[in-house]
Amino acid sequence: MNWNQRLAPDDISPWLGQALREGLLDDAKPSVLFHDLVGLRSRLKELHRVFPDGTLHAIAIKANPVVEVLRAVVEAGAGLEAASMEEVELALAAGCLPERLVFDSPAKSRSDIRRSLELGIYLNADNLEELERIGESSPELLAGAKVGIRINPAVGEGRIAATSTGGLRSRFGLAMPQDPEGIEAFAKRLASFEWLHGLHVHVGSQGCDLTTLVPAGERALTLARAIDAAAGERRIDTIDIGGGLPTRYRNEDVGIAPAEYVAAIRDAAPALLDYQLITEFGRSVQAPCGFAATRVEYVKELAGEPMAVGHLGADFALRVAYRGQDWWLDISVYSPNGEPKDLVDLRPMHVAGPLCFSGDFLARDRMLPAIEPGDILVFHDTGAYTMGMWSRHCSRGMPAVVGIEGDGTFRTLRERESARDMVRFWS
């Protein structure tokens, strides 16, 4: 498959037309999110193809926590990665076996740790105090424990500082020393936890590239060997290399396919591929599978420039609204019948959302076809970090999430929230 290929406006048009005919998008239901389940399965199949056999691909729940999406991930042979106990429960509800579930929260309570060990899930500790808490568990629980420790490899930040976790000042994990003597002492301390068998590195999500991803794996390999040397035996058998492959939100963006990533690891640190590997991809798997559609309610003038007002904004695309310099959504304009509008006569347009704050814009001065009330805006690559970051500001309900199957039929993955649901939520 072409990992970096994106859904084009013409790809989306038939689905949009069908949704309009089936009444999924109308005046009473002005927005809907779609997820291409065939594309999702293809992407997971590609991960299994290029990584060594037995690699656990634990897809990050936070990228898209819709249970039926998670169920599709599990049914395709992948595992799940949870960043909270609530996400652990989401994974179990989706049918994920505990042994294929990775728990990574940096703020685990003692009860979180106990439940994780009782379930038998893979537990990545964040710091030494957490390792000590784990060590307080009963010998029976520790005997079967699957525990790793997150290391900050200090290989540098990516393009977006707020989502980079491999810099010297990262708030996650234990900072790995840079000098051989420091690494030796560090390894000796970690080797004292006889039930510790894994290492975890994760340098961030969007904005990273192979110049940070691959060195992070190399650093983990160096530490694994040092721990084994300190222990006098093979102690580390699992290395969790996290996620971080960038997603193309624009055609000019550079993407990295998993095959490129594995090839780069094989060139720089081939021994890494001999370990039990865990990955935690999220955005790069889910984002390209999704798109969102919303009806334009009004077009008004803003300082003499046209502004389209729709029903999706910062509630579903927080980062785009608040950090537009770092985040981008491609927008396509369709007529009320679902046909793409002509791209010949483009003009600067503002695209605003429905929330009551001045910054609720998903685009400013974007070159788009003339937008009219009743038109439909499609936001591309919204399969990740949209529903999972939904804002309750103004108490607007989440739109329905609809899955697209291989025969072109739709399947409701999550029902649209009603006003009554909002009353229950806040009651």
C-alpha positions as a Markdown table, in Angstrom:
| # | Residue | x | y | z |
|---|---|---|---|---|
| 1 | Met | 0.0 | 0.0 | 0.0 |
| 2 | Asn | 1.0 | 3.7 | -0.3 |
| 3 | Trp | 1.2 | 4.6 | 3.3 |
| 4 | Asn | 1.5 | 8.3 | 2.6 |
| 5 | Gln | -1.5 | 8.5 | 0.3 |
| 6 | Arg | -4.4 | 10.8 | 1.5 |
| 7 | Leu | -8.1 | 10.7 | 0.8 |
| 8 | Ala | -8.7 | 13.2 | -2.1 |
| 9 | Pro | -11.9 | 15.3 | -2.5 |
| 10 | Asp | -13.0 | 13.1 | -5.3 |
| 11 | Asp | -12.6 | 10.0 | -3.1 |
| 12 | Ile | -14.8 | 11.5 | -0.5 |
| 13 | Ser | -17.5 | 12.8 | -2.8 |
| 14 | Pro | -19.4 | 9.5 | -3.3 |
| 15 | Trp | -19.5 | 8.8 | 0.4 |
| 16 | Leu | -20.7 | 12.3 | 1.1 |
| 17 | Gly | -23.4 | 12.0 | -1.5 |
| 18 | Gln | -24.5 | 8.7 | 0.0 |
| 19 | Ala | -24.6 | 10.2 | 3.5 |
| 20 | Leu | -26.8 | 13.0 | 2.3 |
| 21 | Arg | -29.2 | 10.6 | 0.6 |
| 22 | Glu | -29.4 | 8.5 | 3.8 |
| 23 | Gly | -30.1 | 11.5 | 5.9 |
| 24 | Leu | -26.9 | 11.3 | 8.0 |
| 25 | Leu | -26.2 | 15.0 | 7.3 |
| 26 | Asp | -29.1 | 17.5 | 7.4 |
| 27 | Asp | -30.5 | 20.5 | 9.2 |
| 28 | Ala | -31.0 | 18.5 | 12.4 |
| 29 | Lys | -27.7 | 16.7 | 12.1 |
| 30 | Pro | -25.4 | 19.3 | 10.7 |
| 31 | Ser | -22.1 | 17.5 | 11.3 |
| 32 | Val | -20.8 | 13.9 | 11.0 |
| 33 | Leu | -17.3 | 12.3 | 11.3 |
| 34 | Phe | -16.4 | 9.4 | 9.0 |
| 35 | His | -13.8 | 6.7 | 9.5 |
| 36 | Asp | -12.6 | 4.5 | 6.6 |
| 37 | Leu | -12.4 | 1.1 | 8.2 |
| 38 | Val | -10.9 | -0.5 | 5.1 |
| 39 | Gly | -8.1 | 2.0 | 5.2 |
| 40 | Leu | -7.6 | 1.4 | 8.9 |
| 41 | Arg | -7.2 | -2.3 | 8.4 |
| 42 | Ser | -4.8 | -1.8 | 5.5 |
| 43 | Arg | -2.6 | 0.4 | 7.6 |
| 44 | Leu | -2.5 | -2.1 | 10.4 |
| 45 | Lys | -1.7 | -4.9 | 7.9 |
| 46 | Glu | 1.3 | -2.8 | 6.7 |
| 47 | Leu | 2.6 | -2.5 | 10.2 |
| 48 | His | 2.5 | -6.2 | 10.7 |
| 49 | Arg | 4.1 | -6.7 | 7.3 |
| 50 | Val | 7.2 | -4.6 | 7.8 |
| 51 | Phe | 8.0 | -5.1 | 11.4 |
| 52 | Pro | 9.5 | -8.3 | 12.8 |
| 53 | Asp | 7.0 | -11.1 | 13.5 |
| 54 | Gly | 5.7 | -10.9 | 17.0 |
| 55 | Thr | 5.9 | -7.1 | 17.3 |
| 56 | Leu | 3.1 | -5.8 | 19.5 |
| 57 | His | 1.5 | -2.8 | 17.7 |
| 58 | Ala | -0.3 | -1.2 | 20.6 |
| 59 | Ile | -2.3 | 1.6 | 18.9 |
| 60 | Ala | -2.6 | 4.7 | 21.1 |
| 61 | Ile | -6.2 | 5.0 | 22.4 |
| 62 | Lys | -5.9 | 8.7 | 23.0 |
| 63 | Ala | -5.6 | 9.2 | 19.2 |
| 64 | Asn | -9.2 | 7.9 | 18.8 |
| 65 | Pro | -11.0 | 6.4 | 21.8 |
| 66 | Val | -14.3 | 5.5 | 20.0 |
| 67 | Val | -14.8 | 1.9 | 21.2 |
| 68 | Glu | -15.9 | 0.5 | 17.9 |
| 69 | Val | -12.8 | 2.0 | 16.2 |
| 70 | Leu | -10.7 | 0.3 | 18.9 |
| 71 | Arg | -12.6 | -2.9 | 18.3 |
| 72 | Ala | -11.7 | -2.8 | 14.6 |
| 73 | Val | -8.1 | -2.3 | 15.6 |
| 74 | Val | -8.2 | -5.3 | 17.9 |
| 75 | Glu | -9.9 | -7.5 | 15.4 |
| 76 | Ala | -7.2 | -6.6 | 12.9 |
| 77 | Gly | -4.6 | -8.2 | 15.2 |
| 78 | Ala | -3.2 | -5.1 | 17.0 |
| 79 | Gly | -3.1 | -4.3 | 20.7 |
| 80 | Leu | -3.8 | -1.0 | 22.4 |
| 81 | Glu | -1.9 | 1.6 | 24.5 |
| 82 | Ala | -3.7 | 3.3 | 27.4 |
| 83 | Ala | -2.7 | 6.6 | 29.0 |
| 84 | Ser | -5.2 | 6.3 | 31.9 |
| 85 | Met | -7.1 | 3.7 | 33.8 |
| 86 | Glu | -10.2 | 4.9 | 31.9 |
| 87 | Glu | -8.5 | 4.0 | 28.7 |
| 88 | Val | -7.6 | 0.6 | 30.1 |
| 89 | Glu | -11.3 | 0.1 | 30.6 |
| 90 | Leu | -12.0 | 1.3 | 27.0 |
| 91 | Ala | -9.5 | -1.2 | 25.7 |
| 92 | Leu | -11.1 | -4.1 | 27.6 |
| 93 | Ala | -14.5 | -3.0 | 26.4 |
| 94 | Ala | -13.2 | -3.2 | 22.9 |
| 95 | Gly | -12.1 | -6.8 | 23.4 |
| 96 | Cys | -8.4 | -6.2 | 23.8 |
| 97 | Leu | -6.7 | -9.1 | 25.8 |
| 98 | Pro | -4.8 | -7.8 | 28.8 |
| 99 | Glu | -1.6 | -9.2 | 27.6 |
| 100 | Arg | -1.9 | -7.1 | 24.4 |
| 101 | Leu | -2.5 | -3.9 | 26.4 |
| 102 | Val | 0.2 | -1.4 | 27.4 |
| 103 | Phe | -0.4 | 1.1 | 30.2 |
| 104 | Asp | 1.7 | 4.3 | 30.1 |
| 105 | Ser | 0.2 | 7.0 | 32.4 |
| 106 | Pro | 2.9 | 9.2 | 34.0 |
| 107 | Ala | 0.7 | 9.6 | 37.1 |
| 108 | Lys | -0.3 | 6.1 | 38.2 |
| 109 | Ser | -1.7 | 5.7 | 41.7 |
| 110 | Arg | -1.0 | 2.6 | 43.8 |
| 111 | Ser | -4.5 | 1.3 | 43.0 |
| 112 | Asp | -3.7 | 1.8 | 39.3 |
| 113 | Ile | -0.5 | -0.2 | 39.7 |
| 114 | Arg | -2.2 | -3.0 | 41.6 |
| 115 | Arg | -5.1 | -3.3 | 39.1 |
| 116 | Ser | -2.6 | -3.4 | 36.2 |
| 117 | Leu | -0.5 | -6.2 | 37.8 |
| 118 | Glu | -3.7 | -8.1 | 38.6 |
| 119 | Leu | -4.9 | -7.8 | 35.0 |
| 120 | Gly | -1.6 | -8.9 | 33.6 |
| 121 | Ile | -1.2 | -5.9 | 31.3 |
| 122 | Tyr | 2.2 | -4.5 | 30.2 |
| 123 | Leu | 3.1 | -1.6 | 32.6 |
| 124 | Asn | 5.6 | 1.1 | 31.6 |
| 125 | Ala | 6.7 | 2.9 | 34.7 |
| 126 | Asp | 7.6 | 6.6 | 34.4 |
| 127 | Asn | 10.1 | 7.1 | 37.3 |
| 128 | Leu | 12.1 | 5.4 | 40.0 |
| 129 | Glu | 9.5 | 6.0 | 42.7 |
| 130 | Glu | 7.0 | 4.2 | 40.6 |
| 131 | Leu | 9.4 | 1.3 | 40.2 |
| 132 | Glu | 9.7 | 1.2 | 44.0 |
| 133 | Arg | 5.9 | 1.2 | 44.3 |
| 134 | Ile | 5.7 | -1.7 | 41.9 |
| 135 | Gly | 8.3 | -3.5 | 44.0 |
| 136 | Glu | 6.0 | -3.2 | 47.1 |
| 137 | Ser | 3.6 | -5.7 | 45.4 |
| 138 | Ser | 3.3 | -9.3 | 46.5 |
| 139 | Pro | 5.9 | -11.8 | 45.2 |
| 140 | Glu | 3.0 | -13.6 | 43.3 |
| 141 | Leu | 2.1 | -10.4 | 41.4 |
| 142 | Leu | 5.8 | -9.6 | 40.7 |
| 143 | Ala | 6.5 | -13.1 | 39.5 |
| 144 | Gly | 4.3 | -12.6 | 36.5 |
| 145 | Ala | 4.7 | -8.9 | 36.0 |
| 146 | Lys | 5.5 | -7.4 | 32.7 |
| 147 | Val | 7.2 | -4.1 | 33.5 |
| 148 | Gly | 9.2 | -1.6 | 31.5 |
| 149 | Ile | 10.6 | 1.8 | 32.4 |
| 150 | Arg | 10.3 | 4.9 | 30.3 |
| 151 | Ile | 13.6 | 6.6 | 29.4 |
| 152 | Asn | 14.1 | 10.1 | 28.0 |
| 153 | Pro | 16.8 | 9.4 | 25.4 |
| 154 | Ala | 17.5 | 13.2 | 25.1 |
| 155 | Val | 17.9 | 13.0 | 21.3 |
| 156 | Gly | 16.3 | 16.5 | 20.7 |
| 157 | Glu | 12.9 | 18.0 | 20.1 |
| 158 | Gly | 10.9 | 17.8 | 16.9 |
| 159 | Arg | 9.3 | 20.6 | 15.0 |
| 160 | Ile | 6.5 | 21.1 | 17.5 |
| 161 | Ala | 7.8 | 21.6 | 21.0 |
| 162 | Ala | 4.5 | 21.0 | 22.8 |
| 163 | Thr | 4.3 | 17.5 | 21.4 |
| 164 | Ser | 8.0 | 16.6 | 21.6 |
| 165 | Thr | 9.1 | 14.4 | 24.4 |
| 166 | Gly | 12.8 | 13.7 | 23.5 |
| 167 | Gly | 14.4 | 16.9 | 24.6 |
| 168 | Leu | 16.5 | 17.5 | 27.6 |
| 169 | Arg | 13.7 | 19.1 | 29.5 |
| 170 | Ser | 11.0 | 16.5 | 28.7 |
| 171 | Arg | 8.6 | 15.9 | 31.6 |
| 172 | Phe | 8.3 | 12.2 | 30.8 |
| 173 | Gly | 10.5 | 9.3 | 31.9 |
| 174 | Leu | 13.9 | 9.1 | 33.4 |
| 175 | Ala | 16.6 | 11.2 | 31.8 |
| 176 | Met | 19.3 | 8.9 | 30.4 |
| 177 | Pro | 22.9 | 10.0 | 31.1 |
| 178 | Gln | 25.0 | 10.9 | 28.2 |
| 179 | Asp | 28.4 | 9.7 | 29.4 |
| 180 | Pro | 29.6 | 6.1 | 29.7 |
| 181 | Glu | 30.2 | 6.3 | 33.4 |
| 182 | Gly | 26.8 | 7.8 | 34.0 |
| 183 | Ile | 25.1 | 5.1 | 31.9 |
| 184 | Glu | 26.9 | 2.4 | 33.8 |
| 185 | Ala | 25.7 | 3.7 | 37.2 |
| 186 | Phe | 22.2 | 4.3 | 35.8 |
| 187 | Ala | 22.1 | 0.7 | 34.4 |
| 188 | Lys | 23.3 | -0.7 | 37.8 |
| 189 | Arg | 20.4 | 1.1 | 39.6 |
| 190 | Leu | 17.8 | -0.2 | 37.1 |
| 191 | Ala | 19.3 | -3.8 | 37.3 |
| 192 | Ser | 18.5 | -3.8 | 41.0 |
| 193 | Phe | 14.8 | -4.2 | 40.1 |
| 194 | Glu | 15.0 | -7.9 | 39.2 |
| 195 | Trp | 11.5 | -8.0 | 37.7 |
| 196 | Leu | 12.2 | -5.1 | 35.3 |
| 197 | His | 12.4 | -6.6 | 31.8 |
| 198 | Gly | 11.6 | -3.7 | 29.4 |
| 199 | Leu | 12.6 | -0.2 | 28.2 |
| 200 | His | 10.3 | 2.4 | 26.7 |
| 201 | Val | 11.3 | 5.4 | 24.6 |
| 202 | His | 8.9 | 7.8 | 22.9 |
| 203 | Val | 10.1 | 11.1 | 21.4 |
| 204 | Gly | 6.7 | 12.6 | 20.4 |
| 205 | Ser | 4.0 | 12.6 | 17.8 |
| 206 | Gln | 3.7 | 15.0 | 14.9 |
| 207 | Gly | 6.8 | 17.0 | 14.0 |
| 208 | Cys | 9.4 | 14.2 | 14.6 |
| 209 | Asp | 11.5 | 12.4 | 11.9 |
| 210 | Leu | 14.0 | 9.7 | 11.6 |
| 211 | Thr | 16.8 | 11.9 | 13.1 |
| 212 | Thr | 15.1 | 11.6 | 16.5 |
| 213 | Leu | 13.1 | 8.3 | 16.1 |
| 214 | Val | 16.1 | 6.1 | 15.2 |
| 215 | Pro | 18.6 | 7.5 | 17.7 |
| 216 | Ala | 16.0 | 7.0 | 20.5 |
| 217 | Gly | 16.0 | 3.3 | 19.6 |
| 218 | Glu | 19.8 | 3.2 | 19.5 |
| 219 | Arg | 19.9 | 4.8 | 23.0 |
| 220 | Ala | 17.5 | 2.2 | 24.3 |
| 221 | Leu | 19.6 | -0.6 | 22.9 |
| 222 | Thr | 22.7 | 0.9 | 24.5 |
| 223 | Leu | 21.0 | 1.0 | 27.9 |
| 224 | Ala | 19.5 | -2.5 | 27.5 |
| 225 | Arg | 23.0 | -3.9 | 27.0 |
| 226 | Ala | 24.3 | -2.0 | 30.0 |
| 227 | Ile | 21.6 | -3.3 | 32.2 |
| 228 | Asp | 22.3 | -6.9 | 31.1 |
| 229 | Ala | 26.0 | -6.3 | 31.9 |
| 230 | Ala | 25.2 | -4.9 | 35.3 |
| 231 | Ala | 22.9 | -7.8 | 36.1 |
| 232 | Gly | 25.3 | -10.5 | 34.7 |
| 233 | Glu | 22.5 | -12.0 | 32.7 |
| 234 | Arg | 20.1 | -11.2 | 29.9 |
| 235 | Arg | 17.6 | -9.1 | 31.7 |
| 236 | Ile | 16.0 | -6.8 | 29.1 |
| 237 | Asp | 13.9 | -8.7 | 26.5 |
| 238 | Thr | 11.4 | -6.0 | 25.5 |
| 239 | Ile | 11.9 | -2.5 | 24.0 |
| 240 | Asp | 8.9 | -0.2 | 23.4 |
| 241 | Ile | 9.9 | 2.3 | 20.7 |
| 242 | Gly | 6.7 | 4.3 | 21.0 |
| 243 | Gly | 5.0 | 6.0 | 18.0 |
| 244 | Gly | 5.9 | 9.3 | 16.3 |
| 245 | Leu | 5.6 | 8.8 | 12.6 |
| 246 | Pro | 4.5 | 12.1 | 11.1 |
| 247 | Thr | 1.1 | 12.4 | 9.3 |
| 248 | Arg | 0.7 | 14.4 | 6.1 |
| 249 | Tyr | -1.9 | 17.1 | 6.7 |
| 250 | Arg | -1.0 | 18.7 | 3.4 |
| 251 | Asn | 0.1 | 17.2 | 0.1 |
| 252 | Glu | 3.4 | 19.0 | 0.4 |
| 253 | Asp | 4.1 | 17.5 | 3.9 |
| 254 | Val | 6.8 | 14.8 | 4.1 |
| 255 | Gly | 5.6 | 11.5 | 5.5 |
| 256 | Ile | 7.5 | 8.5 | 6.7 |
| 257 | Ala | 6.3 | 5.0 | 5.9 |
| 258 | Pro | 6.8 | 2.2 | 8.4 |
| 259 | Ala | 9.0 | 0.4 | 5.9 |
| 260 | Glu | 11.4 | 3.4 | 5.8 |
| 261 | Tyr | 11.5 | 3.4 | 9.6 |
| 262 | Val | 12.3 | -0.2 | 9.9 |
| 263 | Ala | 14.9 | 0.1 | 7.2 |
| 264 | Ala | 16.6 | 2.9 | 9.0 |
| 265 | Ile | 16.6 | 0.9 | 12.3 |
| 266 | Arg | 18.1 | -2.0 | 10.4 |
| 267 | Asp | 20.9 | 0.2 | 9.1 |
| 268 | Ala | 21.7 | 2.0 | 12.4 |
| 269 | Ala | 20.9 | -0.6 | 15.1 |
| 270 | Pro | 19.9 | -4.0 | 13.6 |
| 271 | Ala | 20.2 | -5.7 | 17.0 |
| 272 | Leu | 17.1 | -3.7 | 18.1 |
| 273 | Leu | 15.0 | -5.8 | 15.8 |
| 274 | Asp | 16.0 | -9.0 | 17.8 |
| 275 | Tyr | 14.1 | -7.8 | 20.9 |
| 276 | Gln | 10.4 | -8.2 | 21.6 |
| 277 | Leu | 9.3 | -4.9 | 20.1 |
| 278 | Ile | 6.3 | -2.8 | 21.0 |
| 279 | Thr | 5.1 | 0.2 | 19.0 |
| 280 | Glu | 2.6 | 2.8 | 20.0 |
| 281 | Phe | 1.5 | 4.4 | 16.7 |
| 282 | Gly | -1.7 | 6.5 | 16.9 |
| 283 | Arg | -1.9 | 9.5 | 14.7 |
| 284 | Ser | -0.1 | 8.0 | 11.7 |
| 285 | Val | -2.5 | 5.1 | 11.7 |
| 286 | Gln | -5.8 | 6.8 | 12.5 |
| 287 | Ala | -5.6 | 10.4 | 11.1 |
| 288 | Pro | -5.6 | 9.6 | 7.4 |
| 289 | Cys | -8.7 | 7.3 | 7.8 |
| 290 | Gly | -11.0 | 10.0 | 9.0 |
| 291 | Phe | -12.7 | 13.1 | 7.6 |
| 292 | Ala | -15.4 | 15.3 | 9.0 |
| 293 | Ala | -18.3 | 17.1 | 7.3 |
| 294 | Thr | -20.3 | 20.1 | 8.5 |
| 295 | Arg | -23.0 | 22.2 | 6.9 |
| 296 | Val | -22.3 | 25.9 | 6.5 |
| 297 | Glu | -25.0 | 27.8 | 8.4 |
| 298 | Tyr | -24.1 | 31.4 | 7.5 |
| 299 | Val | -21.6 | 33.4 | 5.4 |
| 300 | Lys | -21.0 | 36.9 | 6.8 |
| 301 | Glu | -18.5 | 39.7 | 6.4 |
| 302 | Leu | -15.5 | 40.0 | 8.7 |
| 303 | Ala | -13.8 | 43.4 | 8.1 |
| 304 | Gly | -15.0 | 43.2 | 4.5 |
| 305 | Glu | -13.8 | 39.6 | 4.0 |
| 306 | Pro | -16.1 | 36.5 | 3.7 |
| 307 | Met | -16.4 | 34.2 | 6.8 |
| 308 | Ala | -18.2 | 30.9 | 6.7 |
| 309 | Val | -19.7 | 29.7 | 10.0 |
| 310 | Gly | -20.2 | 26.0 | 10.4 |
| 311 | His | -21.0 | 23.5 | 13.2 |
| 312 | Leu | -17.4 | 22.2 | 13.8 |
| 313 | Gly | -14.6 | 24.3 | 15.3 |
| 314 | Ala | -12.4 | 24.3 | 18.3 |
| 315 | Asp | -14.7 | 21.8 | 19.9 |
| 316 | Phe | -13.3 | 19.1 | 17.6 |
| 317 | Ala | -10.0 | 20.6 | 16.4 |
| 318 | Leu | -8.6 | 22.3 | 19.5 |
| 319 | Arg | -5.0 | 22.5 | 18.4 |
| 320 | Val | -5.9 | 24.0 | 15.0 |
| 321 | Ala | -7.8 | 26.8 | 16.7 |
| 322 | Tyr | -5.4 | 27.5 | 19.5 |
| 323 | Arg | -2.0 | 26.7 | 17.8 |
| 324 | Gly | -2.7 | 27.4 | 14.1 |
| 325 | Gln | 1.0 | 28.1 | 13.5 |
| 326 | Asp | 1.7 | 24.4 | 14.3 |
| 327 | Trp | -1.4 | 22.6 | 13.1 |
| 328 | Trp | -3.3 | 22.5 | 9.8 |
| 329 | Leu | -6.5 | 20.9 | 8.4 |
| 330 | Asp | -7.1 | 20.8 | 4.7 |
| 331 | Ile | -10.6 | 22.0 | 3.8 |
| 332 | Ser | -12.7 | 21.0 | 0.8 |
| 333 | Val | -15.9 | 22.7 | -0.2 |
| 334 | Tyr | -18.9 | 20.8 | -1.6 |
| 335 | Ser | -22.2 | 21.9 | -2.9 |
| 336 | Pro | -25.4 | 20.9 | -0.9 |
| 337 | Asn | -25.7 | 17.8 | -3.1 |
| 338 | Gly | -22.2 | 16.6 | -2.2 |
| 339 | Glu | -20.4 | 17.5 | -5.4 |
| 340 | Pro | -16.9 | 19.1 | -5.0 |
| 341 | Lys | -17.0 | 22.8 | -5.9 |
| 342 | Asp | -14.9 | 24.1 | -8.8 |
| 343 | Leu | -11.3 | 25.0 | -7.8 |
| 344 | Val | -10.8 | 27.5 | -10.6 |
| 345 | Asp | -12.3 | 30.7 | -9.0 |
| 346 | Leu | -10.6 | 30.7 | -5.5 |
| 347 | Arg | -10.7 | 33.5 | -3.0 |
| 348 | Pro | -9.5 | 34.1 | 0.6 |
| 349 | Met | -12.1 | 32.8 | 3.0 |
| 350 | His | -12.3 | 32.6 | 6.8 |
| 351 | Val | -13.7 | 29.4 | 8.3 |
| 352 | Ala | -15.1 | 29.8 | 11.8 |
| 353 | Gly | -16.7 | 27.4 | 14.2 |
| 354 | Pro | -19.8 | 27.6 | 16.5 |
| 355 | Leu | -18.1 | 28.3 | 19.8 |
| 356 | Cys | -18.5 | 31.5 | 21.8 |
| 357 | Phe | -14.9 | 32.7 | 21.8 |
| 358 | Ser | -13.1 | 34.9 | 19.4 |
| 359 | Gly | -10.4 | 32.4 | 18.4 |
| 360 | Asp | -12.7 | 29.8 | 17.0 |
| 361 | Phe | -11.3 | 29.7 | 13.5 |
| 362 | Leu | -10.1 | 26.6 | 11.6 |
| 363 | Ala | -8.8 | 28.7 | 8.8 |
| 364 | Arg | -8.1 | 32.3 | 8.0 |
| 365 | Asp | -7.6 | 33.7 | 4.5 |
| 366 | Arg | -7.7 | 30.2 | 3.1 |
| 367 | Met | -7.9 | 30.1 | -0.7 |
| 368 | Leu | -11.2 | 28.3 | -1.3 |
| 369 | Pro | -14.1 | 28.3 | -3.7 |
| 370 | Ala | -16.9 | 30.8 | -2.9 |
| 371 | Ile | -18.8 | 29.3 | 0.1 |
| 372 | Glu | -22.5 | 29.8 | 0.5 |
| 373 | Pro | -25.0 | 28.8 | 3.2 |
| 374 | Gly | -26.0 | 25.2 | 2.8 |
| 375 | Asp | -22.6 | 24.2 | 1.4 |
| 376 | Ile | -20.7 | 21.4 | 3.1 |
| 377 | Leu | -17.2 | 21.8 | 4.4 |
| 378 | Val | -15.0 | 18.7 | 4.7 |
| 379 | Phe | -12.0 | 18.6 | 7.0 |
| 380 | His | -9.4 | 16.1 | 6.0 |
| 381 | Asp | -7.3 | 13.7 | 8.1 |
| 382 | Thr | -9.4 | 14.0 | 11.2 |
| 383 | Gly | -9.3 | 10.3 | 12.3 |
| 384 | Ala | -7.0 | 11.2 | 15.2 |
| 385 | Tyr | -6.9 | 13.8 | 18.0 |
| 386 | Thr | -10.4 | 15.2 | 17.2 |
| 387 | Met | -13.0 | 13.2 | 19.1 |
| 388 | Gly | -10.4 | 12.2 | 21.6 |
| 389 | Met | -9.8 | 16.0 | 22.4 |
| 390 | Trp | -13.4 | 17.1 | 22.1 |
| 391 | Ser | -14.1 | 20.3 | 24.1 |
| 392 | Arg | -17.3 | 20.7 | 26.2 |
| 393 | His | -17.2 | 24.4 | 25.9 |
| 394 | Cys | -20.7 | 25.6 | 25.0 |
| 395 | Ser | -21.9 | 22.0 | 25.7 |
| 396 | Arg | -22.3 | 21.1 | 22.1 |
| 397 | Gly | -22.9 | 17.4 | 21.6 |
| 398 | Met | -20.5 | 15.3 | 19.6 |
| 399 | Pro | -21.6 | 14.4 | 16.1 |
| 400 | Ala | -22.1 | 10.8 | 15.1 |
| 401 | Val | -19.1 | 8.8 | 14.0 |
| 402 | Val | -19.8 | 6.6 | 11.0 |
| 403 | Gly | -17.6 | 3.8 | 9.7 |
| 404 | Ile | -17.2 | 3.1 | 6.0 |
| 405 | Glu | -17.1 | -0.6 | 5.2 |
| 406 | Gly | -15.5 | -2.2 | 2.1 |
| 407 | Asp | -18.8 | -2.6 | 0.3 |
| 408 | Gly | -19.4 | 1.2 | 0.7 |
| 409 | Thr | -22.0 | 0.7 | 3.4 |
| 410 | Phe | -22.1 | 2.8 | 6.5 |
| 411 | Arg | -22.0 | 1.6 | 10.1 |
| 412 | Thr | -22.7 | 3.8 | 13.1 |
| 413 | Leu | -19.6 | 3.6 | 15.4 |
| 414 | Arg | -20.9 | 6.2 | 17.9 |
| 415 | Glu | -24.3 | 7.8 | 18.0 |
| 416 | Arg | -24.7 | 11.5 | 17.8 |
| 417 | Glu | -25.1 | 13.2 | 21.2 |
| 418 | Ser | -28.5 | 14.9 | 21.8 |
| 419 | Ala | -29.4 | 17.8 | 24.0 |
| 420 | Arg | -30.8 | 15.2 | 26.5 |
| 421 | Asp | -27.4 | 13.5 | 26.6 |
| 422 | Met | -25.8 | 16.9 | 27.5 |
| 423 | Val | -28.2 | 17.3 | 30.4 |
| 424 | Arg | -27.3 | 13.8 | 31.6 |
| 425 | Phe | -23.6 | 14.6 | 31.2 |
| 426 | Trp | -23.8 | 17.7 | 33.4 |
| 427 | Ser | -26.2 | 16.2 | 35.9 |
